[in-house]
Amino acid sequence: MVLELAGPGPRPMNRPQAVTPEAPAKPAGWPIARLLPVVLVGLIFLAMVPVIGIAYFAAQSNFDNSSRQLNEVTVDMIEQRLRAHLEPVRDQLAYVSEAVAKGEIDFDDREQWRAFALGTLAAAPQAVGFVVIPVEGEPMRFTRTDRSMRPERRENLSFTNAMFAQARTLNGPQWAEPQWSRLVGEPILPVIVPIRARGEFRGAIGAAIGTSDLSRFLKSLELAGGRKPFILAGRDKVLAHPWLSKEQGSAEQRARERLSNLDEVNDPVLAAMWAPEPNEISWLSGGGSTVSGHWNWVGERSHGWFYRKIDDYLPASLTIGYHLAGRESAWARWIVRGILIAGGVLMLLTAIIAIVVGRRLSRPILALADAARSVERLELEKVPRLGDSKIRELNLANRAFERMASGLRLAATYLPRALVERLIAQQGDLPPSEDRAITILFCDLEGYSAYSRGRPATETATYLNNLLARVGPAIEATGGTIDKYIGDGLMAFWGAPEPNADHARAACMGALAMAYEVEAFNRDRRAAGQDACRMRVGLHTGTVLVGNVGFAGRVDYTAIGEAVNVASRLEQFGRRAPRHGEVTIVASASCRTAALDGFLWLPLDGGPADVAADAVPLSLLRGRAGETTRGLRGEA
């Protein structure tokens, strides 16, 4: 850029100007007033966080295990009572079936059946009735309220013809769907057993198991805290519930003459059991629990349902379980959370104390730093007197600093203050520049502008930085100096600042190393499905001026001269040079001559019109003699 002087007239003489020291750069690092509290707080947290974390997770684990065990025990109690209610009747029928098969009971003798029925009722009071269904003849019915065997029409039996037909194929007891019995006025669960004598199917016997006792048991199982048990038939029918053991509940069910629905047992929480979008219960998800569960909102309160499906009585699909108000387990959960909360509060208090202590400890150090800045600015009269500290080493440093400041004030009375300030600002003489023969390299990416167009800046910057991260070390490994980065290219040279008689040879080695790195970079990008790149390189050997260029406040170590321009033009000429591989290296005649033998060259015709005579004829550098040049030659 050219600067023009404004206005005519004689140019005034330059007057000496005082050199004003530049403001010192902000020192790196943290202020001790922040660092010391941070270190103290960090140490406290480092010591307390693992302890609090272990205590919290141990308490949480204990809470989950205890909740899971209590859940299992409660559901197990319901299941055991259900099995104790149903299976004795099934076992009695199986025993009779075996007795008939062995000839111990005459299937055609009613008196024997009556004796069997009385014995079974005594052993299994939950059985409210029996029925004997022969293949031929009238079925016989026996109920608890009527101790005599009475004939019954087949169409009046709870056991359907289809179920009797199924009995022909059975080898043991078979359950049926729960149903309402008008005869006994309660829901029953039927079970049927085939009867065979001397290998011939003679009929079947069935039993009706009442469920009122199950509801009474569930009533006794209602625990303090709102745990309400239930037994469901399928998803929407209630087989047993504490409400059904009450007179009002049983009366309403008898009036309906069917199993109650979920919303008919005076239990709105049970009615909402299968509401959409249930929530998972965390402590049920692990530990191998055999109980399923979920929670949801019922009105303004949360409730949890815990249940287990029993498939041993198919086709009767039974679900046992209980529900619990969420507030009942809140206290236990808050005890666990209290460990974390108390630990957090304790950490916060100790952090506040650590900050206060850290700031108090940092005050004398801050005072010493302020005094040092006053000395740096040569404001010796403003150096304060440093107070006493409770730390011995700080007291020693304060007293030593005060003596140093006193000595500087005495020395300043014998030295001109302005001279001292100028020497501090100048920071010594700069080394002189010199002419030196070196080899200069310019390189540039092809198509980078087109690649970066329309792409995010971070993506293009990452692409360029990744490539330069490979190319830069290749230059420095051969003794090259990277002068500057120019957009998507760079300038480097060999032979300075350290002298190197073989700078041209080292430059050729560096250019080839760059080419190999570009090829490796492209292989990685192609493997990742990304675009590859091409590079042009220009090499020239000549004499230039190298050294510090600039002023005292800002200098660069660089090379300037015609040889630098020639190297740049050779890199540009690479656009018209024949392409061999993914990197085109155009070298001048002076570079080829100085590099001596050991390289593969391809002579080029023509060249830039405005290059020095020692640059032509030009050549393409394709590799080292005796090495594979597959990448540079572009061979398949």
C-alpha positions, 0 to 999 in steps of 0.5 A: 500500500502506497502512502502519499504526503498531504499538502505542499511545502517543506517536510518538517524535521522528525523530532525525537519522540518518547517511547511509550512502553506498551501495556504488558499482555495479560498473563496466562493462568488463573488468578489465585483468588479464584484458583485457590478456592477452586482447588480447595473446593475441588479437593473437598468434592473429590473426597466427598462425592465418592462417599456420598455417591456410595452411600446413596447408591447403597441406600437406593439398592437396599430400598429397591431390594426391600421393596422388591422382596416385600412385593414378592412376599405379598404376591406369593401369599396370595398365590399360595392361598389361591393354590391351597384353595383350588388344588385340593379339589383337583387332587380329590377328583384325580384320586377318585378317577384313579380309584374308579380305574383301579376298580376300587369305586363302582362307577354305577353305584350311587351310594359309593358316589354319595360317600365320596362326595361327603368325604370330599366336602369334609376334606375340601370345604371350598367345593360347593358341589359335585356332578357325575356325568356318565356316558349314558344315563342322567347326570347326578348332582350333589351340593353342600346345601343338599347332601343327597345325590339328585338327577340333573338334566344335562342342559342345566349343568354348568359343564357344557357339552363341549367340555364333556366332549373334551373330557374324552381326550383328557388324561387328567383334570381340566379347568374351565373358565370362571362362571356364575353359579345360580345354584350356589349364588357365587362365582365358581371355578369348575374342574372336570376329570375323565373317568375310565374303567378297564380302559373304557371312557365311562364319563366324567366327574366335575367339581364347582369351587366357590370363590367367596372364601378367596374374597374373605381371605383377601379381606383378611390380607388387607394390610395397613398402608392401603395395600388392597389385594385382588384376583382377576379373571382375564383383564376385566373380571374380578374373581375375588376382592375384599369388597365382595366379602362384605354383605353389600358387595356380595348382594350386588353381585348376586343381583347381577348374577355374573362376575363383577367388572373392575368398576363394580367392586367399589374400588376406583383404583382397581378400575383404573388399573389398565389405563393407557400410558402406564409408567414403569416402576424402576425397582421392578426392572432389575433383580429377576423379579417375578412380579410385574407392575406399573404406576399411574395417576388416579385423580390427583394421587399416584398408585402402583399395581403389582401383579402376577399372571397365573397360567396353571389353570388354563383356560382360566387366566388368573391375575393376582396382585394388589395396589398401593397408594404412591404416598405410602412408599414416599417416606422410604424414598425420601429417606434415601434421597435425604442422604443425597440431599444432606450430602449436597448441603454439606458439600455446599457449606464446605464449598462456601467455607473453602471459598472464604478461606481461599480468598483470605489466604490469597489476599497477601499473594494478591498484594504481592502481585500488585506491588510487582506490577507497580515495579514493572511499570517503574511506579516505584513510589506507588509500591505499597508496604506489604503487611504481615501474613500467617504464612512464613514463606509469604512473610519472607517474600514480602520482606525481600520484595520490599528491600528490592523495591527500596533498592530500585528506588535508590538506583532510580535516583542515579539513572534517567527514568526515560532511558530505562523505559525506552530500553524496556520497550525496545527489548534489545537490538534485532539481528540483521538480515542476510543474503543466502542461497535457499530452496523455496517451496510453494504449494496449493490445493486444486479445487478448494474454493469449489469444495468449500462453496456451500459447505459449513466453515467448520467442515472446510476448516477441518478438511484443510487442517487435517491435510496440513496436519500431515503435510506440515510434519513432512516439511519439518522432518526434512529440515524445512521451515514453514514461513507462512500459510497462504489460504489453502496453501503454504510457503516453506524453505530449506537452508535457513535459519540453520545453514544446510548445504544440501537444502535443494536435496532436502527440499525435494525429499520434503516435496516427495514426503508431502506427496506421499502424505497427500496420497495417504490422506486421499486413501483415507477420505475415499475409504470414508466415502469423501472427496479426495484432493489434488495439490500443486507444488513449485520448487526453486533454488536461488539467493534471497534475503532472509532474516527478521523483517518488520519493526521492534514490536512485530517482526517476521522471520521470512525470505524475500527476493525474486527467487520467492516469486519464481517458486510461486509462479512454478506452483501456478504453472502446475495447472498446465503441467501434465498430471501424474498422480495426485500431486504435481511437483514442478521444479526449476533447473537450478533446483534439479541441478543442486539436488544432484542425483537420486531422483526421477525427473520428467522434463517439461516444455515451456514454462512461465514467461517471466521466470529467471533464466536459471529456472528453465528448463522445468521438470516434474519431480516424480520420485526417488531413483530405485523406489516405487513411484506408483502414486506419482506416475498415476499408474493403476 
